[in-house]
């Protein structure tokens, strides 16, 4: 058994070393195009005798969005609303145009939707813009500012397309005309109010497989894959034929090695390390093999505790490297916590730059950007 474990350890070590030249696991697309249409309800202001259906057609929206990371971004969008009279109203026909710049929050990632679904998402958006109201009841355009806020539900159809449903509220400032255009109010405050409901599509652009909307980073890693790989590893070891027992006539002194102690020794000797790309705090994808081994050991030894020791390479200032090494170790700790390991058993150690690694070699610096473990 000892030889089996050592062989597996060296294999995993080679995988980890090779992974240093691969692309970061958090590469994802950041641009998307949004197109939607639906129903609208201009709430106020209206002149006496003028009204619209509740809700009434129609509203259209086109936007371009850029995500800075998998949680926050910006979008610019153009909207068009048509306001027409209902059957018992005085006739009118008004058009409302707007251009907005909005901040976007990926609420699905912020609220860890990935723990229960990989198909549903939720975005929040809020921003400011410029609007115009035009109507057959007056010449020219009523120009105003607007504030917009809303939520967008998502259903992931593929890595390139998501179906969306959005509910938004728009508040107009300095709206002089009523929505029907028949009355001049001269109101300089926030008087206009519109509700929009749309259905549309997000189309994701870029060369990577996933978009930021659906990318899980660091502490949100799906641990089910870990459990599957661990189970496969255990089954392979169980299926290896054990050597036949040899009976000898003379007493023989043997040193029995406990498999648990062997794994502990190999963990403490840094056979299992988690690696990172330059200036990143997210483990590279192939480092999950090391996490598998340590996680399995902690599950099978509930009395054991663990030091999680973070390192950085020697590029940059010492203060920054110490902070980066702490973030790396903390992210690995979070993975263990989400896998069911009590926080009280885990201790983060920020070791800053690893000065034992040659600074001038890029290959060596890749090995320095890591987290190691010490079982206690």
PEBELKA-V278918 format. One record per backbone hydrogen bond with DSSP energy under -0.5 kcal/mol. NH is the residue of the N-H (numbers start at 0). CO is the residue of the C=O. If there is no record, write none. Layout:
# PEBELKA-V278918
nh;co
NH;CO
NH;CO
This chain:
# PEBELKA-V278918
nh;co
4;0
5;1
6;2
7;3
8;4
9;5
10;6
11;7
12;8
13;9
14;10
15;11
16;12
17;13
18;14
19;15
19;16
20;17
21;18
26;23
28;209
30;204
31;64
32;202
33;62
34;200
35;60
36;198
37;58
38;196
39;55
40;194
42;40
42;192
43;192
49;46
54;52
55;39
57;37
58;37
59;79
60;35
61;77
62;33
63;75
64;31
65;73
66;29
67;65
67;71
68;71
72;103
73;65
74;101
75;63
76;99
77;61
78;97
79;59
80;95
81;57
82;80
82;93
83;81
84;91
85;50
88;85
89;48
93;82
94;133
95;80
96;131
97;78
98;129
99;76
100;127
101;74
102;125
103;72
104;123
105;70
106;104
106;121
107;121
108;105
109;105
110;106
111;108
112;107
114;111
115;112
116;112
120;153
122;151
123;104
124;149
125;102
126;147
127;100
128;145
129;98
130;143
131;96
132;141
133;94
135;92
137;134
141;132
142;140
143;130
144;172
145;128
146;170
147;126
148;168
149;124
150;166
151;122
152;164
153;120
154;162
155;118
156;154
156;160
157;160
161;201
162;154
163;199
164;152
165;197
166;150
167;195
168;148
169;193
170;146
171;191
172;144
173;188
174;188
175;173
177;182
178;44
180;177
184;175
184;182
185;175
186;174
187;185
190;171
190;188
191;171
192;43
193;169
194;40
195;167
196;38
197;165
198;36
199;163
200;34
201;161
202;32
202;200
203;159
203;201
204;30
211;28
213;210
214;211
216;214
219;216
220;217
222;220
224;221
226;222
227;223
228;224
229;225
230;226
231;227
232;228
233;229
234;230
235;231
236;232
237;233
238;234
239;236
246;244
247;245
253;251
255;253
257;255
261;257
262;258
263;259
264;260
265;261
266;262
267;263
268;264
269;266
270;265
272;270
273;370
275;368
276;281
279;276
283;274
286;283
287;284
288;285
289;286
290;286
291;287
292;288
293;289
294;290
295;291
296;292
297;293
298;294
299;295
300;296
303;300
305;344
306;373
307;305
307;346
308;306
308;371
309;307
309;348
310;369
311;351
320;316
321;317
322;318
323;319
324;320
325;321
326;322
327;323
328;324
329;325
330;326
331;327
332;328
333;329
334;330
335;331
336;332
337;333
338;334
339;336
340;335
344;341
345;342
346;305
348;307
350;309
350;348
353;311
354;352
356;353
360;357
361;359
364;360
365;361
366;362
366;363
367;363
368;364
369;367
370;273
371;308
372;266
373;306
375;304
